Amino acid sequence: MKSISITLMIIFISTALQAQSNKGFGKVDARKPILEVEAGCGMCQFGLKDKDCLLAIRTDEKVLHVKGTDIDDHGDAHGDDGFCNATHRARVQGRTKGETFVVTYFELIPKTAKRKSK
């Protein structure tokens, strides 16, 4: 009975922690510009012809797959506010390589944060 209670508690806690995480990936390079983009599932949110749910960004109406961080590195992609169910604003650094954006820095912008003026 004790092991069942512990197992259920672990499942409950891990489920509660599955929300999209604002924790950044990588380090900012002060010599490179930081782009503000929309991030989401390429297939579910941006209509890409993928076979799986993969992280993508949209900038200047161009959608690019993301390499360097994964869709599940930022929380449960299929959660209520996950990348498959909503887009999120993000700050990114990296470079474009074909139809892919290779990130060196990726951070979700909290929904309460105001966008910077250009």
C-alpha positions in Angstrom: 0.0 0.0 0.0 2.9 2.3 0.8 4.5 1.8 -2.5 1.3 2.5 -4.4 0.8 5.8 -2.4 4.4 6.8 -3.2 4.0 5.9 -6.9 0.7 7.9 -7.1 2.3 10.9 -5.4 5.3 10.8 -7.9 2.9 10.6 -10.8 0.8 13.5 -9.5 3.9 15.7 -8.9 5.5 15.0 -12.2 2.2 15.7 -14.0 1.8 19.1 -12.2 5.3 20.0 -13.3 4.7 19.4 -17.0 3.6 23.0 -17.9 5.6 24.8 -20.5 8.8 25.9 -18.8 10.2 29.4 -19.3 13.7 28.1 -18.4 16.0 29.2 -21.1 18.2 26.9 -23.2 21.8 27.9 -24.0 23.5 31.2 -23.2 23.0 34.6 -24.8 25.8 35.7 -27.1 26.0 39.5 -26.7 27.6 39.8 -30.2 24.5 38.3 -31.9 21.0 39.7 -32.2 18.1 38.2 -30.2 15.1 37.5 -32.3 11.5 37.5 -30.9 9.5 34.8 -32.7 6.5 32.6 -32.3 7.3 29.0 -31.2 5.0 26.0 -31.5 4.6 22.6 -33.0 5.4 22.7 -36.7 2.6 20.2 -37.5 -0.1 21.2 -35.0 0.3 25.0 -35.0 2.1 26.0 -38.3 0.7 23.3 -40.7 4.0 21.8 -41.6 3.8 18.3 -43.3 5.7 16.6 -40.5 5.0 13.0 -39.3 5.7 13.9 -35.7 5.3 16.9 -33.4 8.5 18.9 -33.8 9.4 22.4 -32.5 9.3 25.1 -35.0 9.5 28.9 -35.0 7.7 31.5 -37.2 9.5 34.8 -38.0 8.6 37.2 -40.8 5.9 34.7 -41.9 8.6 32.0 -42.5 8.3 28.8 -40.5 11.5 26.9 -39.7 12.1 23.7 -37.8 14.3 24.1 -34.7 17.4 22.1 -34.1 19.3 22.3 -30.9 16.4 22.1 -28.5 13.5 19.7 -28.5 9.7 20.3 -28.3 9.6 18.4 -24.9 12.6 20.3 -23.5 10.2 23.1 -22.5 7.4 21.1 -20.9 4.7 18.7 -22.1 4.0 19.6 -25.7 0.5 18.0 -25.5 -0.4 19.8 -22.2 -3.2 22.4 -22.2 -0.8 25.2 -22.9 1.9 23.1 -24.6 3.4 23.7 -28.1 0.9 21.4 -29.8 -2.1 23.4 -28.4 -0.8 27.0 -28.4 2.0 29.1 -29.8 4.3 31.0 -27.5 6.5 34.0 -27.9 10.2 33.2 -27.6 13.6 34.9 -27.7 16.1 33.0 -29.8 19.6 33.2 -31.1 21.2 31.0 -33.8 21.4 30.7 -37.5 19.3 29.6 -40.4 20.5 26.5 -42.3 18.1 25.7 -45.1 14.6 25.2 -43.7 16.0 24.8 -40.1 16.9 27.3 -37.4 19.9 26.0 -35.4 19.4 27.5 -32.0 22.2 28.5 -29.6 19.8 30.2 -27.2 16.0 29.7 -26.7 13.8 31.2 -24.0 10.0 31.4 -23.7 8.7 34.9 -23.0 6.3 34.8 -20.0 2.7 35.6 -21.1 2.6 38.6 -18.8 5.8 40.1 -20.3 5.3 43.0 -22.7 7.0 42.9 -26.1 9.9 45.2 -26.7 9.3 48.0 -29.2 11.4 47.9 -32.4 
